[in-house]
Amino acid sequence: MGDQKEKVLSGLLVAGVICIAANLRPAITSVGPVIGTIRHSLHMSNAQAGFITTLPLLAFALISPLAPKLASQIGQELTLLLGIVILFIGILARTAGNAAMLYIGTAFVGTGIAIGNVLLPSLIKHRVPEKLGLMTSIYTTVMGGFAALASGVSVPIVDGLGLGWKWGLLVWGILSVLAALVWIPQLRRHARVKFSAHQETPGRSVWLSPLAWQVTLFLGLQSFLFYSTIAWLAEIMVSHGTSLVAAGWMVSIMQFVSLPATFMTPIWAERMKNQIPLVFGITIFYLCGLTGLLYGGHMFWMWICIILIGIAQGASISLALAFIGLRSKTATEAANLSGMSQSAGYLVAAAGPFLIGWLYDRAHNWHMPVVIMMICGILMLATGTGAGRNKYVSR
């Protein structure tokens, strides 16, 4: 009977993690394919529209250090539920139909997602440390899958069904309600992981660890590339002659093809002595794919480039999150590293969508924005080779 109860509890935990993971990207990735529609509806510039995608990343940076502190007081489970509620409020607020509420709601969306981003790796390290690689694979794959789905169906919801962009963004609130209901049984558990960003080991701050900074910058740079392409790939493809509907599906398919890499990378990473070969492979795929966006060409070649970018995205995001567990000895250390990497890292990422939109407004072409993304890929290689070493941040 005890074994049966433990299986049920484990199943509920996995289901809850999956449902929360399903909420961590759609509220953001659903914006990119319809960003042109939103821009025209609210009379925004490209830079102002890009800020819609940048704002959640700023929220990630500000909230990430606070989420583990709150979790240490009320428990990770309750804090995660609070994050889902905040996310739902933000999704509702964005549909008010004016720029101010769009920005405010987006800030709430970023706050809710930030809590999940930070606490899921730590929760997994605490509750199922023996299945770190597998659980990381599962939740990052679900996260990527729903991100792709949101990108693909946004334009059909907005234009095909004629519901408008507000309903296209609101529909993802259904996932928040489902996640809250599935997660409620976990409130019986209170995994209070002690958090102190400046004293997780005697005399040693994670903020003073070179390895922690390499993990942080790798996460930040890969997020810069991810959110920049999510925000602007559809517009780039339209500039190459693709229809808006087709461009939206290309963004979606780019994310769907990332799923095998998203799932397998943490499993491979956990089994490898170091993860440097994975970092090299990710960089090569990114640079080859971005070269295609830079020069354009036959649609077949463009599809190949999008697939390469998708694989690189999937591998890089799951590797960045896997680094949090792999470079930490304990759940406490993982919480500290997660808070640091997702705070400082997302400050780097936040510059992406806004900077890319601003550069396009100035140059009126996509050459310089894509070159900037290629430079980020090279910098990601430099930081990733350091983060991939078989060491812990505490030593």
Secondary structure, 3 states (H helix, E strand, C coil): CHHHHHHHHHHHHHHHHHHHHCCCCHHHHCCHHHHHHHHHHHCCCHHHHHHHHHHHHHHHHHHCCHHHHHHHHHCHHHHHHHHHHHHHHHHHHHHHCCHHHHHHHHHHHHHHHHHHHHHHHHHHHHHCHHHHHHHHHHHHHHHHHHHHHHHHHHHHHHHHCCCHHHHHHHCCHHHHHHHHHHHHHHHHCCCCCCCCCCCCECCECHHHCHHHHHHHHHHHHHHHHHHHHHHHHHHHHHHCCCCHHHHHHHHHHHHHCCHHHHHHHHHHHHHCCCCHHHHHHHHHHHHHHHHHHHHCCCHHHHHHHHHHHHHHHHHHHHHHHHHHHHCCCCHHHHHHHHHHHHHHHHHHHHHHHHHHHHHHHHHCCCHHHHHHHHHHHHHHHHHHHHHCCCCCCCC
